[in-house]
Amino acid sequence: MISGTARHGAAHSGSDSHSDSLRRLPPDLCRMESTMDTGTVIYMFLELLVAVSCCLGNALVILALWTSKSLHQPTFCLIVCLAVTDFLVGLVAIPLAVFVDSKVKTSFHVCLFLCCVTILLTLVSVLCLMAIAVDRFLRVYIPLRYKRTITQRHSCLVVAVCWLLAIPLSFAPMLGWNQNGTNSTIKCSFIKVVPLSYLVYFNFFLCNLIPLSVMTVLYGYIFCTIRGNLREKPGERPQNTSQNYLKKEKQLAGSLSLVLFLFALSWLPLHIMNTIDYFNGPRTVHKIAIYVGILLSHANSAVNPVVYAFKIKKIKTAYIELWRKYIACRGENQGTQTSQSTDNNLSNNDS
């Protein structure tokens, strides 16, 4: 991508020679540059759409869970934390990713800081998903003591721990694990400041792959336990009530495991491409594939609110109540005010 300074310097004095050199370029190379420019524009436009979807969808989730008193429970407190992180992906991470990709000239450490912020939100999401999986595990493992052991206050503390733990992990490049650049001005690029060794060994293997494996084992245990309990012969009414409870727990665990599956499906391609580039040499993976991987990882934050709406009944009910309370009622109030003003005008005309 040619900078504005280079374009300005090439104008006027060297315009003829620059035109001649462009005419000498092979047609295939000209088409390649045009395609890459078009691809970059399409990528930025799609990132904008994803960012707007992340902000609107997750703002709705946060508002619905905040206003519904029936959802002030430990599990939904953790879901709010995940929604806040997804909201920040749209508000902060995606604009920063577009800024870094545009190769704006900044100092090395400013560029490194911006890249670390995008990593931070990913790690918070992983830790929130881990906390949700552990919460569901405890719900099944100690069902009688769960409500006394796990409270909303404990969930808030877990949320704080997730953020406090993610900050040093994501800002490790600021502490020295970087490309050893000076504080000179550079064209900001993720790979120029954050080494692939950090992205592969630390961010992928340690901070993503191991937690995802642990969460898979936990959800597997949850489903096996609930399925075994449901296969027991139903007895009298208390036993039937217990089976209804287990069915609800299975449905909620299934919905949350779907969130985990979509997270893995969205982020693993980008991590795998980074791993291929690290072991086979840089630029092994095509740039367009990297763009698709980045878009897919960001789109995960926009998909979660849709999963909540269609798969978790309590959140769906909260959406509907929010719609009736704030949007439908506002429309009715405006209609009432319009009809009242019309009646007043008619009565004035009659008089």
N, C-alpha and C positions, 0 to 999 in steps of 0.2 A: 504494500500500500504506500503510495507516494505521499510525502508530507506536503503541507501547504507551503512551507518555506522553499522546498525544492521546486514546486510548481511556479512560485513567484519568481525565483531566480532564473528559471528556464524561459520565462516570458520575455518579450521585447528583444533583448540583445541576441539571444540564441534561438529564436523561434524558428528561423529557416533551417538551421543545421539540425535542430531537434526534429523538425518535420521530416527532413531527409532521412534521419536515422530511423524514424518510425516506419517510413515507407520501405526501408531496407529489411525490416523485421520479417521473418517468415509468417505467412498467414496463420499457421497453426498456433504460433506463440501469441499473436494478437488475439486470436479467439480465446486462448487460455486465460490471458489477462482479463479480457472482458467477462469471461465466465466467472472468474474468481471474484471480480468486483460485484457482479450480479449476485453471486452466492453470499457474499458478505452482507449485502443490503437485505437479502431475503432472511438471512440468519438474524440480523438485528431486528427486523420487523417481527419475526416469529418470537424472539425474546421479549419484545414489547407486549405482544399478546399474552404470552405466558405470565409476565410480570403483573399485568392488569388482572388476569384470572386468579393468580395467587392472592393478591391483595383483597379483591372483592369476595372471593369464596371463603377465605380464612377469616376475614373480618366478620362475615356472617356467622361462622362457627363460633368465634369468640363471643359475639354478642348474644347468640342463642344460648350458649352454655352459661354465660354470666347472668342473664336475666331469668333463667329457669331454675327455681330453687330445688326442684327434684333432681337436678343434675349436679348439685354440690356434693359430690362423692369423690373418694380418692382416685378412682380410675379416670373419671372425667376431668379431674384437675390435671392429671398427666396429659390427657388429650388436649386440653387447653394449651399446655406448654408446647406440645407438638404443633398446634395450630398457630401459636405466636411465632414459632420458629419458621414455619412455612410462610407466614405473612411477611416476615423479615427477609425471606429469600426473594420474594417479589419486590419488596421495597428497597432492599439494600444490595443483596448478593447479585441479582441479575443486572442492575445498572453498573455495578462494579465490574462484572464479567465483560460487559459490552465495552466499558471504558478501557479495561486492560487489553481487550482484543483490538481496539482501535489504535494501539501502539502510540499513545500520547507520550510526549517526552516528560519524564519526571525524574526525581532522584531515585537511586536504587532502593533506599530504605522505605520511601513512601510507597513505591510499587510493591515492595515486599509486604508491607503492612496491609495494603488493600487486598492482596492475595490471601493473607492469613485470615482476614475477616470472612471471606467466602468459605474457607475451610472450617472456621469456627461453627457456622450454622449447620454444616453437614454433621459435624461431630455431636452437636447438641441434639440433632434429630436422632442419631444412632443411640445416644444415651437415653433419650426419652422413650424410644421404642423398647430398649432394654428394660427400663423401669416399668413400662406397661406390661411386658411379658412376665416379669417377676411378680408384679401385682396380681395378674391372672393366675399365676402358679400358686401363690399363697392363698388365693380365694378357693382353690380346689384342694390344696394340701392341708390347710387348717381352716375348714369352713366354719367351725363353731367359734373359733377364737379370732377370726379375721376382723370382724367389726370392732372388737376391743383392741386389737393389736394395730391395725392400720386405720388411721384417721386422716381427715383432710389436712390437719397440721403436719402430719408425717409426710404426706404427698408434697406439700409446699416445700418442706425441707429437702426432699429428694430432688425437686425441680432446681432448687438453689445449688445442690451438689452437682447436678448435671452441668450447669453453667460454669461453676467454679472449676470443675474437672476438665471441661472442654477448652477453657481459655489457655492454660499452659500447654496442653497437647497440640492445639492448633497454632499457637504462636512459637512453637519450637524453632521454626526457621529464623525468627527474629533473634533468637538466642545463639545463633551460630550455624545451624544446619541449613545453610543456603548456598548460593552459587559463588560465595566469597567475593562479592562485588564491592567496590568502593562507593562512596556517597556521590559519585559523579552522575551527571544526567544521562539517562538511557531511554530508549524507546521501551516503554513498559510492556512486558510480556510475561505471562505466567511461568513459562519454562525458563526464561532468562534469570529469574530470581529464586524460584523454588526448584530444588533438584528432584529428579525423578526417583532417586534413592529414597527420599523422604516420602514421596507420594506412594511408592510401591511397598517398601518394607514397613514403614510406620503408619501411614494413613490407611493403606489398603489392608495389609496383612494383620496388623495389630489392632487398629481402631475400627475396622469395618468387618473383615472376614471372621475374626474370632467372635465378636459379639453376635453377628448374624448366625453363626453356627450354634452358639449357646441358646439363642432365642428359638431356633428351629427345634432343638432338643426339648426346651421348656414347653413349647406349644404341642409337640408330639406327646409329651407326658400328659398334658392337660386333656387332649382329645382321647387318649387311651384310657385315662381314669374315668372321664365322663361317660365314655362308651361302655366301659365295664359296669358302671353303676346303673346305667339305663337298661342294661340287659337283665338286671335282677327282676324277679317276678314282682309285679305290683301287688301290694297288700291292701290294707285299709286306707282310709282317707289321708292320714298323715304321710303315708308312703307315696300316694299319688301327688300330693303337694310337693314332696321332695323331688319327684320326677319332673314336675313342671319347672321347678327351680333349676334343675340340672339342664333341662332343654334350653332355658334362657341363657344360662352360663355358656353352654356350647355354642349358641348362636352368637353371643357377644365375642367369645374367643375366636370364632370363625371369622367374624368381621375384622377384628384387630389383627389376626394372622394374615388376612388379605392385605391390610395396610402394609404389613411387614414384607409380604411377597412382592407387592408393587414397588416398594422401596428398593429391594434387592434387584428387581428386574430393571429399574430405572438407572441405578448407579453402577451395577456390575460391568456393563459394557464399557463405560468410560475408564473404570479401574483396570479392566483387562487390556484396553488399548494402551494405557500408560505402562502397563507391565510389558507388553510387546515392544514398545518403543525403548524401554529401559534395557531389555536383554538383547534385542536385535539391532539396536542403534537408533538414534533420533530420526524422526520423520519416516519411520517405517510405515506407520499408519497414515493414510491419506488425510489431508486437512478437512475434507468434507465429512469424513467419518467422525473426526474429532468434534466437528460442529454438531453433528447429529447426536453424538453421545452427550455433549453438554446440554443440548436442548432437552433430551430425554431425562437427564437428571433433574433439571429445573422443572420440567412438566410434572414430576412426581408431587411437588408441593401444590400444584393446581388440581390434581386428581383426588387428593385426600378428602376435601370437603364433599365431593360427589359420592365417595364411598361411604362417608358418615351418613349422608342423606338417605341413601338407598339401602344400607345394610344394618344400621344401628337404629332401632325403632325409637328409642328415647330422644335421640338427636333429631330424627325426622319429625317427631311430635313437637320438639322445641322450635324447629324451623316454622312449622305451621302456626304455632302460637305467636311467634314473632311476626309472621306475616299478618295474622288477624289483628294483632295489637297495634302495630305501628303503621302498616301500609293500608290494609283494608279499612281500618277505622278512620285513618286520615282522609281516604277517599270519600267515605260516608260523611265525615264532618264538612268537607268541602262542598259536597252535594247538598247538604242541609243548609249551609250558609248561602249557597247560590239560590236555592228555592226560597229561603227567607227574604233575601234581597229582592227577588222577583215579586214575591207577594207584597212587599212593602211598596215597590214601585207601582204595582197595580192599584193598591189601595190609595196611594197618593193621586194617581190619575183619576180614579173614581171621584175623589173628593174635589 
